[in-house]
Amino acid sequence: MASTGVAPAQASERAQQVDQRAAVAKMVTAARARAGAKWFYWIAGLSMINSLAVMSGGNFRFVVGLGITSVVDAMARRAGSMGSVLDIVINGFVSGLFVLFGYFAVKAQKWAFMVGMGLYALDGLLLLGAKDFLGMAFHAYALFAIYRGLTAAEQVQG
């Protein structure tokens, strides 16, 4: 009888190690997908904080927020008291969309990553018109981070 030179116990132990490494790699990849997906939550939340700051008379904003909410904020300021209500409703809706993208992207749904990235890229074009280069740079970084989450989600579903 031919011998492989490896005892059955050693072969079983090696197979377990390979299985454990594969499980750890899959967990790490899933964590990367979730990290990319959570950017949508940050975008939504900080956009709403930006709008609330403008409504309360503050003059600061987070660069990770949405450019469209800044446009709505400016229009709402000109509309008077009714503008504040519309500001919250419109920006709440837009931010809510990004929360939904985050929700489905955390579940490794590729469509949520792609649609959310597309809308965020379009939003970045608004910043180009406003010559907000810091905001554009941060949009680019956030899109890169979300893209890394998308590629990890593709591997998880793989």
N, C-alpha and C positions, 0 to 999 in steps of 0.2 A: 504494500500500500504506500502511495506517495504521500509525503508530508509537505505542508506549506511552510513549515518552520514557525508557525504562530499557533499558540494554544487557543482552543475555543474560547476560553475565558478572556484572553487578551483581545481577540477579535471582537467579542461582544462589548468589551470596554471601549475599544476604539470606535465602534459603531455608535455607542452612546455619546461619546465626545463629539463626534461629527453631528449627531442630532442636536446636541446642546448648542453647538456653535451656530447651527442653522437657525435654531429658535431664537438665540440672542441676536443674530443678524436681522431676523424678521422683526423683532421687537424694536431694535434701533431704527430700522427703516420706517416702521409705523410711527415712532416718536418724531422722526423728521417730517413725516407727512402732517402730523398734528401741529407741529411747530409752524410749518408754512401756512396751514389753514388758520391758525389763531391770529395771523396778521389781519385777517378780515375783521375780527372782533376789535382789534386795536384801532383800525381805520374807522370803524363805525363809532366806537366810543369817543375817540378823540375829536372826531368831526362834530359830534353833539356837544362836547365840552367847548369847542371853538364857537359854536353857534350860541350857546348859553353865555359865554364870555362877551360876545359882541352885543347880545341883547341886554346884558347888565352894564354895558358901558366900558368894559375892559378893552385893552388894546394889545392883547397878546393872542397868539394862536400856536397850535402845534403843527409842525410841517407835515406830519404824517396824515393829517386830515384831508378831506376831500375838497378839491377846488370848487366843485359845484355848490357846496354848502356856503362857501364864501360869496359866491354870486347871489345866492338866495338871500343871504344875510344883508348884502348891500341893497338889494331890491326891497327887502322888508323894511329896512330903515327909512327908505323914502316913502313907504306906504303908510307910515304912522302906526297907530295902536293896533289896527287890524293886521298890519304886517307882521307883528310879533306872533300872532296866532298862526298865520300862514307859514311863517318861518319855522315854527316848531313842527307843524304838520308835514310840510314838504321835506324838511331835513330829517325828521323822524322816519318818514317813509324811505328816503334814500339810505339812511343809516340802517334801517331795518332790513333792506335788501342785502347789505353787506353782512349783517348778522346771519341772515339765511345762508349766504354763501359760506360763511364760516361754519355754520352748523353742518351743512352737507359736505363741506371739504374735510372737516374733522372725521367724517365717516368715510373718507377716501373716495368721494364721488368726484371723478375727474371733471365732469361738466361744470361743477361749482367753481373749481379752480379756474377753468378756462374762461367762463363767462365773467367771473369776478375780476380776473386779470385784464380781460378786454375792456371792461367798464372803467377800471382803475387807470388803464393806459389812456383811454379817451379823456378821463378826468385830468390826467397829466398834461394833455394838450391845452386845456384851459389855462394852466399855469404858464405855458409857453407864451400865450397871448398876453398874460399879465407880467411877463418877464420875471417870474418868480423862480429863479434858477436854483435856489436852495430847496424849494418845494419840489421842483422837477427832479433834482438829484435824489431826494429822499423817496420820491415815487419810484424812481428807477431801482433804488436799493430794495424797497419793499416788494416790487415786482420780481426782482431776482430771488428774494427770500421765499416768496409765494411759489415761484417756478420750481425752486428746490423741493418744496413740499409736494408739488404736482409730480415731479419725477419720482419721488419716494412713494407717493400714492400709486403710481403706475407699477412700481416694483412690488408693492404689497398685494395688489390685485393680480399681478403677473402671471 
